[in-house]
Amino acid sequence: MSFAPIIAFPPATLAPATKAHAWQVLREASRIEPDEAARIAWYRDEPIVALDRHTAETLVTMGRYVEVLAFLRGVRMDLGLEPSHGFGAF
């Protein structure tokens, strides 16, 4: 008995942006920038070089909010804002 190969097709369109996605990004950004005005200005106006020079707002609108979240988590790691895990903390 033979089986048909399983093929994964990417979605034809990106996931639609929702307010929840924007809030997720802004909540993650608040862990880096506590000032709300500065955080909103970054979200709307600052291009992210690592993400094709789009703003976070544009990326969320494009459905690429997961990439923005990963970028922000990387920034937190680079700044040393992430707690260390495992036995390295001893």
Backbone bond lengths (Angstrom), bond angles and torsions (degrees), N, CA, C in turn:
res aa  C-N    CA-C-N  psi(-1)  N-CA   C-N-CA  omega(-1)  CA-C   N-CA-C  phi
1 M - - - 1.444 - - 1.526 107.81 -
2 S 1.310 116.72 129.61 1.458 119.90 178.04 1.528 109.40 -112.58
3 F 1.297 113.29 151.50 1.456 119.79 -178.89 1.512 109.11 -114.37
4 A 1.305 115.78 150.04 1.459 120.59 176.88 1.520 108.84 -71.51
5 P 1.312 117.44 142.23 1.470 119.14 179.08 1.526 110.53 -65.24
6 I 1.314 114.56 146.88 1.456 120.71 177.64 1.519 107.88 -89.60
7 I 1.301 115.10 126.02 1.457 120.72 -179.23 1.518 108.08 -120.53
8 A 1.311 115.62 129.56 1.462 120.54 178.50 1.519 108.79 -95.61
9 F 1.290 116.45 120.55 1.450 121.57 177.59 1.524 109.29 -102.14
10 P 1.325 118.10 128.94 1.467 119.28 176.87 1.527 109.00 -68.26
11 P 1.313 117.19 154.09 1.470 118.69 178.91 1.518 110.76 -62.92
12 A 1.306 116.24 145.93 1.466 120.92 -178.16 1.522 111.42 -67.58
13 T 1.312 116.71 -31.38 1.460 120.25 179.50 1.519 108.98 -127.10
14 L 1.300 115.30 156.55 1.455 120.16 176.66 1.521 109.32 -73.13
15 A 1.308 116.28 157.75 1.455 120.87 179.22 1.523 109.78 -61.33
16 P 1.314 117.04 136.09 1.472 118.44 179.98 1.524 111.02 -67.43
17 A 1.311 114.24 145.03 1.467 119.78 178.98 1.525 109.29 -73.04
18 T 1.288 115.32 142.02 1.457 120.17 175.65 1.515 108.36 -130.10
19 K 1.314 115.17 165.01 1.464 119.54 176.53 1.519 110.21 -62.06
20 A 1.328 116.09 -33.75 1.465 119.74 179.81 1.525 110.85 -62.20
21 H 1.313 117.60 -37.78 1.463 120.54 178.78 1.520 110.71 -66.99
22 A 1.317 116.06 -41.44 1.467 119.63 177.97 1.527 109.81 -62.48
23 W 1.330 117.16 -42.59 1.462 120.46 179.05 1.518 111.34 -64.57
24 Q 1.324 117.70 -37.11 1.471 120.38 177.34 1.518 110.37 -60.91
25 V 1.325 116.28 -45.78 1.466 120.85 -179.92 1.523 110.20 -63.96
26 L 1.323 116.96 -45.55 1.465 119.87 -179.32 1.533 111.78 -66.37
27 R 1.317 117.54 -35.29 1.472 120.43 176.83 1.527 110.11 -65.49
28 E 1.334 116.69 -42.90 1.471 119.70 177.87 1.527 110.06 -64.69
29 A 1.324 117.32 -39.74 1.467 120.93 178.84 1.531 111.21 -65.20
30 S 1.334 117.22 -29.68 1.468 119.98 179.86 1.524 111.89 -66.72
31 R 1.303 117.55 -19.62 1.463 121.05 176.63 1.525 111.60 -75.52
32 I 1.329 115.56 -13.41 1.466 121.37 178.45 1.524 110.20 -106.71
33 E 1.325 115.96 -46.65 1.470 122.21 -177.02 1.524 109.59 -118.32
34 P 1.333 117.83 107.51 1.469 119.81 -178.20 1.533 114.24 -74.51
35 D 1.330 117.82 -22.28 1.460 121.36 -178.52 1.528 110.05 -76.90
36 E 1.319 115.92 115.82 1.463 120.63 -175.38 1.524 112.75 -61.72
37 A 1.310 118.51 -42.41 1.467 121.56 -179.62 1.526 111.00 -62.10
38 A 1.323 116.77 -43.22 1.467 120.79 178.66 1.527 110.70 -65.93
39 R 1.314 116.06 -38.48 1.468 121.44 179.97 1.532 110.81 -64.74
40 I 1.326 117.40 -44.29 1.465 121.72 178.56 1.523 110.33 -65.48
41 A 1.332 116.60 -41.13 1.474 120.54 178.06 1.524 110.12 -61.45
42 W 1.331 117.58 -43.34 1.467 120.91 176.92 1.527 110.03 -60.80
43 Y 1.308 116.68 -48.08 1.470 121.96 -176.87 1.528 111.29 -57.64
44 R 1.306 116.73 -41.25 1.467 120.91 -174.97 1.524 114.49 -88.44
45 D 1.342 117.49 -33.36 1.462 119.62 -165.40 1.524 116.90 -117.17
46 E 1.326 119.26 -22.93 1.464 120.25 -172.32 1.531 111.45 -91.77
47 P 1.343 117.39 118.69 1.463 118.79 176.76 1.534 110.49 -70.68
48 I 1.311 115.65 142.13 1.464 121.60 178.05 1.523 107.04 -99.97
49 V 1.313 116.22 108.57 1.461 121.81 -174.93 1.528 110.97 -57.80
50 A 1.316 117.10 -42.14 1.464 121.45 -177.38 1.530 112.74 -67.14
51 L 1.323 116.78 -15.24 1.473 120.52 -178.83 1.527 110.36 -119.95
52 D 1.312 115.16 52.98 1.471 123.23 174.05 1.524 113.80 62.79
53 R 1.339 116.24 26.27 1.461 122.79 176.73 1.533 113.18 60.67
54 H 1.318 116.84 28.97 1.463 121.67 173.52 1.527 108.33 -93.43
55 T 1.312 116.40 154.38 1.463 119.59 173.67 1.532 108.51 -78.28
56 A 1.319 115.55 162.62 1.462 119.65 177.49 1.523 110.06 -60.38
57 E 1.318 116.66 -39.87 1.467 120.64 179.68 1.525 111.17 -60.48
58 T 1.319 117.17 -44.62 1.457 121.43 179.08 1.529 110.97 -64.63
59 L 1.330 115.95 -42.42 1.467 119.73 179.79 1.521 111.21 -64.07
60 V 1.323 117.71 -40.68 1.464 120.46 177.65 1.525 109.45 -63.78
61 T 1.319 116.97 -42.64 1.455 121.10 178.39 1.532 111.31 -61.64
62 M 1.326 116.30 -34.29 1.465 121.39 178.83 1.533 112.07 -77.39
63 G 1.323 117.26 -5.84 1.452 120.31 -178.35 1.517 113.61 87.43
64 R 1.328 117.36 12.74 1.464 122.43 -177.32 1.532 111.63 -100.98
65 Y 1.317 116.82 32.01 1.462 121.33 -177.17 1.520 112.62 -64.04
66 V 1.333 117.95 -29.83 1.470 120.57 178.90 1.526 109.79 -63.80
67 E 1.317 116.84 -37.31 1.465 120.70 177.73 1.527 110.97 -66.20
68 V 1.328 116.88 -38.11 1.462 120.52 178.45 1.524 109.83 -66.44
69 L 1.333 116.62 -42.30 1.463 120.33 177.78 1.528 110.62 -61.42
70 A 1.319 117.28 -42.92 1.465 120.73 178.43 1.527 110.52 -63.99
71 F 1.320 117.00 -39.84 1.464 121.24 177.38 1.528 110.51 -60.58
72 L 1.334 116.32 -47.60 1.466 120.04 -179.05 1.526 111.49 -64.40
73 R 1.316 117.17 -38.53 1.468 119.76 177.56 1.524 110.46 -65.39
74 G 1.318 117.05 -35.88 1.461 120.48 175.19 1.515 112.07 -64.96
75 V 1.320 116.36 -39.91 1.472 120.70 177.09 1.523 109.49 -62.48
76 R 1.328 116.78 -43.70 1.472 119.81 178.16 1.523 111.05 -59.39
77 M 1.313 116.75 -41.62 1.474 120.21 178.61 1.529 109.84 -64.15
78 D 1.340 116.40 -45.12 1.465 120.73 -179.05 1.524 111.97 -62.14
79 L 1.320 116.42 -34.23 1.464 120.60 -179.80 1.521 112.85 -84.28
80 G 1.307 116.58 -4.22 1.456 120.40 -179.76 1.516 113.02 75.68
81 L 1.328 116.99 24.47 1.459 120.83 -179.44 1.528 112.18 -89.60
82 E 1.305 117.42 -7.38 1.465 122.20 177.51 1.512 108.68 -88.02
83 P 1.294 118.44 133.44 1.485 119.00 175.71 1.515 109.90 -69.03
84 S 1.315 115.19 145.77 1.459 118.62 177.80 1.522 108.92 -73.01
85 H 1.306 115.97 151.59 1.450 121.92 -178.52 1.522 109.41 -116.62
86 G 1.297 117.13 154.39 1.456 121.60 176.19 1.509 111.70 85.10
87 F 1.303 114.64 -159.63 1.467 120.98 -175.43 1.523 113.57 -82.92
88 G 1.336 117.08 -3.93 1.458 120.25 -179.19 1.528 112.98 -64.12
89 A 1.331 116.68 -19.04 1.463 119.83 -177.85 1.514 112.52 -78.75
90 F 1.316 119.09 -11.92 1.473 121.74 -177.96 1.506 112.17 -80.37
